[in-house]
Amino acid sequence: MSFLPLTHSVIYVLVDPRDGLIRYVGTSQNPNTRLKEHVREIDGESKVKVWIKGLIESGSRPLMVIIDTVISDEAEKCEMEWIDHFDKFGHLHNNRKK
């Protein structure tokens, strides 16, 4: 169940619980479901999938932290701004760019 109106989305980060580093920035209208999808969809070679798979294999899971709520039509633009912000200050630790 979503806790946001359909016109809104959240910007979130996935954090490594072992070291507190931000590994991913994303957007979703239903963050609880999206986190479950991240944990379930670990097949593949992307840095995020490899990282999450390693977490799961070590008995851990990524932490999701909501950092912003935005109008859904602006979510992708805002997500990129947050990615650029974290990159600029060296806080995004996976070199992810869309």
Contact map, one row per residue, 1 for C-alpha under 8 A:
11100000000000000000000000000100000000000000000000000000000000000000000000000000000000000000000000
11111000000000000000000000001111000000000000000000000000000000000000000000000000000000000000000000
11111000000000000000000000000100000000000000000000000000000000000000000000000000000000000000000000
01111111100000000000000000001100000000000000000000000000000000000000000000000000000000000000000000
01111111000000000000000000000000000000000000000000000000000000000000000000000000000000000000000000
00011111100000000000000000001000000000000000000000000000000000000000000100000000000000000000000000
00011111100000000000000000000000000000000000000000000000000000000000001110000000000000000000000000
00011111110000000000000000001000000000000000000000000000000000000000111100000000000000000000000000
00010111111000000000000000111100000000000000000000000000000000000000111100100000000000000000000000
00000001111100000000000000111010000000000000000000000000000000000111110000100000000000000000000000
00000000111110000000000011110000000000000000000000000000000000000111110000100110000000000000000000
00000000011111000000000011110010000000000000000000000000000000011111000000000000000000000000000000
00000000001111100000011111000000000000000000000000000000000000011110000000000000000000000000000000
00000000000111110000011110000000000000000000000000000000000001111000000000000000000000000000000000
00000000000011111001111100000000000000000000000000000000000001111000000000000000000000000000000000
00000000000001111111111000000000000000000000000000000000000011100000000000000000000000000000000000
00000000000000111111100000000000000000000000000000000000000111100000000000000000000000000000000000
00000000000000011111000000000000000000000000000000000000000000000000000000000000000000000000000000
00000000000000011111100000000000000000000000000000000000000000000000000000000000000000000000000000
00000000000000111111110000000000000000000000000000000000000000000000000000000000000000000000000000
00000000000000111011111000000000000000000000000000000000000000000000000000000000000000000011100000
00000000000011110001111110000000000000000000000000000000000000000000000000000000000000000011100000
00000000000011110000111110000000000000000000000100000000000000000000000000000000000000000001110000
00000000000011100000011111000000000000000000000100000000000000000000000000000000000000000001110100
00000000001111000000011111100000000000000000000000000000000000000000000000000010011000000000000000
00000000001110000000000111110000000000000000000000000000000000000000000000000010000000000000000000
00000000111100000000000011111010000000000000000000000000000000000000000000110010000000000000000000
00000000111100000000000001111110010000000000000000000000000000000000000000000000000000000000000000
01010101110000000000000000111110000000000000000000000000000000000000000100000000000000000000000000
11110000100000000000000000011111110000000000000000000000000000000000000000000000000000000000000000
01000000010100000000000000111111111000000000000000000000000000000000000000000000000000000000000000
01000000000000000000000000000111111100000000000000000000000000000000000000000000000000000000000000
00000000000000000000000000000111111110000000000000000000000000000000000000000000000000000000000000
00000000000000000000000000010111111111000000000000000000000000000000000000000000000000000000000000
00000000000000000000000000000011111111100000000000000000000000010000000000000000000000000000000000
00000000000000000000000000000001111111110000000000000000000000000000000000000000000000000000000000
00000000000000000000000000000000111111111000000000000000000000000000000000000000000000000000000000
00000000000000000000000000000000011111111100000010010000000000000000000000000000000000000000000000
00000000000000000000000000000000001111111100000000011001000010000000000000000000000000000000000000
00000000000000000000000000000000000111111100000000000000000000000000000000000000000000000000000000
00000000000000000000000000000000000011111110000010000000000000000000000000000000000000000000000000
00000000000000000000000000000000000001111111000011011000000000000000000000000000000000000000000000
00000000000000000000000000000000000000001111100011000000000000000000000000000000000000000000000000
00000000000000000000000000000000000000000111110011000000000000000000000000000000000000000000000000
00000000000000000000000000000000000000000011111011000000000000000000000000000000000000000000000000
00000000000000000000000000000000000000000001111111000000000000000000000000000000000000000000000000
00000000000000000000000000000000000000000000111111100000000000000000000000000000000000000000010000
00000000000000000000001100000000000000000000011111110000000000000000000000000000000000000000010000
00000000000000000000000000000000000001001111111111111000000000000000000000000000000000000000000000
00000000000000000000000000000000000000000111111111111100000000000000000000000000000000000000000000
00000000000000000000000000000000000000000000001111111110000000000000000000000000000000000000000000
00000000000000000000000000000000000001100100000111111111000011000000000000000000000000000000000000
00000000000000000000000000000000000000100100000011111111100000000000000000000000000000000000000000
00000000000000000000000000000000000000000000000001111111110000000000000000000000000000000000000000
00000000000000000000000000000000000000000000000000111111111111000000000000000000000000000000000000
00000000000000000000000000000000000000100000000000011111111110000000000000000000000000000000000000
00000000000000000000000000000000000000000000000000001111111100000000000000000000000000000000000000
00000000000000000000000000000000000000000000000000000111111100000000000000000000000000000000000000
00000000000000000000000000000000000000000000000000000011111110000000000000000000000000000000000000
00000000000000001000000000000000000000000000000000000011111111000000000000000000000000000000000000
00000000000000011000000000000000000000100000000000010011001111100000000000000000000000000000000000
00000000000001111000000000000000000000000000000000010010000111110000000000000000000000000000000000
00000000000001111000000000000000000000000000000000000000000011111000000000000000000000000000000000
00000000000111100000000000000000001000000000000000000000000001111100000000000000000000000000000000
00000000000111100000000000000000000000000000000000000000000000111110000000000000000000000000000000
00000000011110000000000000000000000000000000000000000000000000011111100000000000000000000000000000
00000000011110000000000000000000000000000000000000000000000000001111100000000000000000000000000000
00000000011100000000000000000000000000000000000000000000000000000111110000000000000000000000000000
00000001111000000000000000000000000000000000000000000000000000000111111000000000000000000000000000
00000001111000000000000000000000000000000000000000000000000000000001111101100100000000000000000000
00000011100000000000000000000000000000000000000000000000000000000000111111100000000000000000000000
00000111100000000000000000001000000000000000000000000000000000000000011111100000000000000000000000
00000010000000000000000000000000000000000000000000000000000000000000001111110000000000000000000000
00000000000000000000000000000000000000000000000000000000000000000000011111111100000000000000000000
00000000111000000000000000100000000000000000000000000000000000000000011111111110000000000000000000
00000000000000000000000000100000000000000000000000000000000000000000000011111111000000000000000000
00000000000000000000000000000000000000000000000000000000000000000000000001111111100000000000000000
00000000001000000000000000000000000000000000000000000000000000000000010001111111110000000000000000
00000000001000000000000011100000000000000000000000000000000000000000000000111111111000000000000000
00000000000000000000000000000000000000000000000000000000000000000000000000011111111100000000000001
00000000000000000000000000000000000000000000000000000000000000000000000000001111111110000000000000
00000000000000000000000010000000000000000000000000000000000000000000000000000111111111000000000000
00000000000000000000000010000000000000000000000000000000000000000000000000000011111111100001000010
00000000000000000000000000000000000000000000000000000000000000000000000000000001111111110000000000
00000000000000000000000000000000000000000000000000000000000000000000000000000000111111111000000000
00000000000000000000000000000000000000000000000000000000000000000000000000000000011111111111000000
00000000000000000000000000000000000000000000000000000000000000000000000000000000001111111111001000
00000000000000000000000000000000000000000000000000000000000000000000000000000000000111111110000000
00000000000000000000000000000000000000000000000000000000000000000000000000000000000011111110000000
00000000000000000000000000000000000000000000000000000000000000000000000000000000000001111111100000
00000000000000000000110000000000000000000000000000000000000000000000000000000000000001111111100000
00000000000000000000111100000000000000000000000000000000000000000000000000000000001001100111111100
00000000000000000000111100000000000000000000000000000000000000000000000000000000000000000111111000
00000000000000000000001100000000000000000000001100000000000000000000000000000000000000000001111100
00000000000000000000000000000000000000000000000000000000000000000000000000000000000000100001111110
00000000000000000000000100000000000000000000000000000000000000000000000000000000000000000001011111
00000000000000000000000000000000000000000000000000000000000000000000000000000000001000000000001111
00000000000000000000000000000000000000000000000000000000000000000000000000000001000000000000000111
